[in-house]
Amino acid sequence: MIERRRLPSASYNSPVENEHWSRCQFAEQPVVVIGENRDATQIARHVANKQLGASPFFVMDMPSVMARVDDWQDRLPRVQAYYAVRCNADPVLARMLADCARLGFAVSDAQQLAMALELVTADRIIMDCPLWTRKAMRIAGECEVGTIVIENEKQLMDAISYAPHARILLAISLDECRGDNDSMMPHKGAHIEEVEGLLMTAFELRAKVVGIRAHLGPVVLKSEKMECYNGNIN
């Protein structure tokens, strides 16, 4: 399998004797094509040794990334995955993920939205701003973002006014499910007791609420958290 790795120009020579690496352009970025699988640690050490300074870098194993995407689609064919651009906005990674027709992008601000729109159509984008403003909501509407995430009545009304064609996900807070290890996690979402009223308002105003968004935290597999989550959903 061919691996593509972004490497500094000084490291375009293989660490393996008599092995040739070729260069090409992908997503308007210079990449190196490696003819066979190599250990990522070996490649990283080679790049580090070729660096002139102490600049940070990363080695990306694209076949491994794509294998995980394929695994998701095989095991959960009815669930569309969305990649959070804020995790890593590397253009090569983004281009590879954009080529997966059943994978979308999750963005949290106008800059990330602009990047995502260069790669995929607006209906493959979810926009979830940490702090929605009317300007941000207006941008989402003008760009015809497919889905937006809201958490209160004000955001619901702004969504109806400025992004009337967008699908809406209602973020709910599961604070009672949070453990000690989650204390530093951001609190976001409507409280459970507020959800019914928000859904009634959305129904009366014909808003396109299509589902909920719940952040489960880093230890969701613990049985007590799963029971709490299931109880709130029910």
C-alpha positions, 0 to 999 in steps of 0.5 A: 500500500502506498503511504503519503507523509508530509515531510520537511524538504530536508528529509526527502531521502529515505533512511533505508539505503538504496530506497528512493522516495518520490515527491508529489503534490496533494491538496496543494501540499508537497508530500513524499510517497513511500513505496511500502509500509514503514514504522512511523517511529522510524520515520519520525526519528529520521525526520527529526534528525534531518531538522535544522532546528527544533521546530515541531512536526508530526508524521501522519500514517494515512492508511491507518487513518483511512482504515479507521474510517472504513471500520466505522462505516463497516460497523456503523453504516447508518451513522454518519461520522463528522470530523472535528476540524479543530482537532487537526486542520492539516490540509492533507488530512482534511483532503483525504477525509473529504474524499470519503463521501459518507464523512462530514466535518464539524466546525466551531467558527467561521474560519473553520467553516470557510476551510470546510466549504473548500472541501465539501458541500455545505450539507456535509457540515455541522456547525457548533459554536462555543458562543453563538452570535447573531453574526455567526448564525447569519454566516451559517445561514448565508453559507447554507450550513447543513446542520447547526447545534443550539442549546437555548431558546435565544439560539433557537430563535436566531437559527429560525431567523438567520438559518431557517433551512438548517437542520438543528441539533439540540445540545443537552447537558448531562452534568449529573453524569459527570465524574470527578475526572470530568470536572475540567470539561466545558459545560454545554447544553440545555438542562434536562428540565429545559428540553421539553419546553425547547422542543415544544417551542421548536415544534410550534415554530416549525423549526427543523430539530432533527436530533440531540447532541450530548457530550459523554466525556472521556470515561463514558464506558463506565457502567454508571455513566452509561446508565445515567446517559440511557436514563436521560435519553429515555 
